């Protein structure tokens, strides 16, 4: 005999019937309550019986053989910033346009609650905080759009999936890798592996003698091997200081380059409190103020980045961390700091006493045709910028940033954003790129020079070649002075004379 399907349950946020209210003793539960309260959550819709792909994979790999008798069914909790009750929901599923619009506009995202008492939080996607600093916005290129369906009603939220490590199938590194592979950069080319599949792939590499399950965690070598075996190019950046620690410029510029490229970044390091290893997934950062460097200087634009947003399985999704330095001002340490509270309740600060993380390794998964690293782009950018500045008699100061980007995204949305106020220039620039430049790689390496917030020059590189042969094949100048500067370098044989000039002014 089959059991009867359970009803949908409607409840007020953080009240007794809200499952999240009963999980407040779990640190991640405190964080999620705080986060949703700041988003203005008012109600929750509970699917009592929900089959989650990730948990089913974990169940098949480990939990189904446990004598504890774990069920294979989860709950899925949908949160809204308005009061949603059954009559309103019934109108929405009957295609009432007003009810549909209100529910969809108020949707804050979902939490999958696993039937594992100690580690209940499965796949979770929540809306980002509203942007309060449009002049210095969050950069969240890895975010993607997720769609949920309840009784025929489609609910959508933009974010990146997070979950809590369960210690049975996945430790922190496995969860970080899982979040990374949800990136928008890979939407059109792969199926996101489950945590169980990631652990199995890492152990197939033969790099560990430890039991497969319960998972004892993955080493950096296993993470890299797992990415490579899954069809990705691992991009690895290690700290340049003793014990593989990072200086601020290298850390901030590298993470910004990768996140601008749409690639989340696994940060591996150690807790400052006890030295225990930990890994998490960086999913965004706050744009640093764009200062115009002094004449004669070339500076990496993102070196002064102050905040990074991290999916930390021990804390919660999109947690804000400040990039700090140790007491001697030498190496980077990341401190969890909540944004200014927006809710009026008395919820405890979930980041209080959370230990700082000392980063030692950054890892990103790139497309197979990408063979260039942020380090290489930064070196090329600083060297080229220094030469450009020299051609002006050191009368100019330049900032420099880098990214990898799809050709279609660069010619389309990216140029559209930069040249939005000059439509005729936008049209000729796009046509010039398409008609005068030899066939380009699917992904471009872009080094951008600017003065303050004003972009002056983009230099485009082929990402498919080896580092010694890496060449600039085109530059897009947004100011006449940049054309003159590059042409002087060509005459001096300091720049490839085959480079194509595109004038976007």
VENHUDA-V67408 format. One record per run of one state. SS is the DSSP state (alpha for helix, beta for strand, coil for the rest). FROM is the first residue (numbers start at 1). TO is the last residue. If there is no record, write none. Layout:
# VENHUDA-V67408
SS/FROM/TO ; SS/FROM/TO
This chain:
# VENHUDA-V67408
coil/1/8 ; beta/9/12 ; coil/13/18 ; alpha/19/23 ; coil/24/26 ; alpha/27/38 ; coil/39/42 ; beta/43/50 ; coil/51/52 ; alpha/53/61 ; coil/62/62 ; alpha/63/65 ; coil/66/73 ; beta/74/80 ; coil/81/85 ; alpha/86/93 ; coil/94/96 ; alpha/97/105 ; coil/106/106 ; beta/107/113 ; coil/114/120 ; beta/121/126 ; coil/127/133 ; alpha/134/136 ; coil/137/137 ; beta/138/139 ; coil/140/143 ; beta/144/150 ; coil/151/152 ; beta/153/159 ; coil/160/161 ; beta/162/162 ; coil/163/171 ; alpha/172/180 ; coil/181/183 ; alpha/184/186 ; coil/187/194 ; alpha/195/204 ; coil/205/219 ; alpha/220/229 ; coil/230/232 ; beta/233/238 ; coil/239/241 ; alpha/242/244 ; coil/245/247 ; alpha/248/260 ; coil/261/264 ; beta/265/271 ; coil/272/276 ; beta/277/286 ; coil/287/297 ; beta/298/300 ; alpha/301/304 ; coil/305/306 ; beta/307/312 ; coil/313/315 ; beta/316/325 ; coil/326/331 ; beta/332/336 ; coil/337/356 ; beta/357/366 ; coil/367/373 ; alpha/374/391 ; coil/392/397 ; beta/398/406 ; alpha/407/418 ; coil/419/422 ; alpha/423/436 ; coil/437/442 ; beta/443/451 ; coil/452/453 ; beta/454/462 ; coil/463/466 ; alpha/467/469 ; coil/470/471 ; beta/472/477 ; coil/478/479 ; alpha/480/491 ; coil/492/499 ; beta/500/503 ; coil/504/505
